[in-house]
Amino acid sequence: MSTETQAQAASDGEVNGGKQSLTVTDNRTGKTYDVPIEDGTVRAMAFREMKVSDDDFGLMTYDPAYTNTASCRSSITFLDGEAGVLEYRGYPIEQLAEKSTYLEVAYLLVNGELPNQQQLDEWKHEITIHTFVHENVKTFMQGFRHDAHPMGMLLGSVGALSTFYPDANDIKDPDNRYIQTIRLIAKMPTLAAFAYRHIMGQPYYYPDNDLEYPGNFLSMMYKMTELKYEPDPRLERALDVLFILHADHEQNCSTNAVRAVGSSQVDPYSAVAAGVGALFGPLHGGANEAVLRMLRRIGSMENIPSFIEGVKNGNERLMGFGHRVYKNYDPRATIIKKACDDVFEVTGVNPLLEIAQELEKIALNDEYFVKRKLYPNVDFYSGLIYEAFQFPPEMFTVLFAIGRTPGWLAQWLELVQDKEQKIARPKQIYTGDRTLDFVPASERWA
Ligand code: ACO
């Protein structure tokens, strides 16, 4: 039997009498423990029983960056990185991107199932009538410097919403949780567009509730003197699809931040502000901007071979390629690539597209990339689309944050209703001094 077949047989319970447990011998004591295996995991607390003496604290597991630790049970997003599969509540991302709308997907994530027509109409209505923000939010925004980063402004203003809705801390009340969820999904584009207008030195535009969710966002971003902004339906649809693709991605860095902060039972605005902060970091939400910079630097087709050589020599990194979880084509990248055609039909082709496509072609056939299972990720083409929309690079991560909001909220809702969850409080391996005697400053050795 091959190793894979043996492992499969073991998980099917066909070997060793179907016993689903791990036998561990602690060589310090010679004691043997039987640790139950459930859903392919063992409980970290089971190791606490393994002690060398009665007053020993017991064994802990050490997992910096949680690379092999499940922190929750979740029924929101399924991800198989080896196979390149992504599903929200069981529905494949490809079908949702093709047949659904962002607000319908938001309903699915938050409520667990697709809405019927009446539920969808009510949901859309609720979100639409909550797009406005208190006038003082505008004043608050105006306090930022002229060159403030829009992600910093979004972070501050989402957190500030908790001061406008002090009742939001009543997180045990389902109706209360519901209204804050609606408010956050509804107001995120308004805050994002205000942040953009602020850096552009342009007047803030109020929401236009006659428009659909993405069209209203484009209106708040770009409306100038015209009485009514009329978004191109093809661009509106492309933006809707981008929001769908970013709506959730299971326990990533920002979702983990929302869950960790939410576990203190704080209000959802404060928890989501933590998610925005985590997303701001270049290792998380900022790669699409880096792809664009890389493509500009390559500049023309004849520079591609030397760039690829640079990547293989370790002097360069092919941004938008590779993923911690996906060891196959990121399914979102396939969909974005298709959306490029629709957007460029309206805006004209971004000249960098040709370079991106050639890079992809070479990389997918080159041994260096094939051996390391490096495929395009969600960010490889999204920057090109965002640029075609004339969004400045600083806004790219803000767009990600708008799309991710229902995912953050679905995860927060799941967390606060999960009886097994407590305040998130990891342990540590202490490496500092112990039991020192305090010496007054005047007597300390210089
Ligand atoms: N270009 C060239 N080589 C790469 C790349 C890349 N983009 N990504 C990984 N490699 C190589 C590494 O050098 C390493 O090679 P080695 O085994 O010879 O040392 C091997 O592939 C494995 O890479 P790791 O860095 O161990 O993979 P990890 O899972 O830690 O990193 C990451 C994943 C950070 C996404 C990485 O692939 C990367 O830096 N990609 C470029 C940045 C990017 O596009 N980030 C967006 C991710 S999607 C998102 O966050 C929304």
Residues whose N, C-alpha, C, O or C-beta is under 5 A from the ligand:
A	BS01	ACO	L283 H284 A287 V311 E316 R317 L318 M319 G320 F321 G322 H323 R324 R372 N377 D379
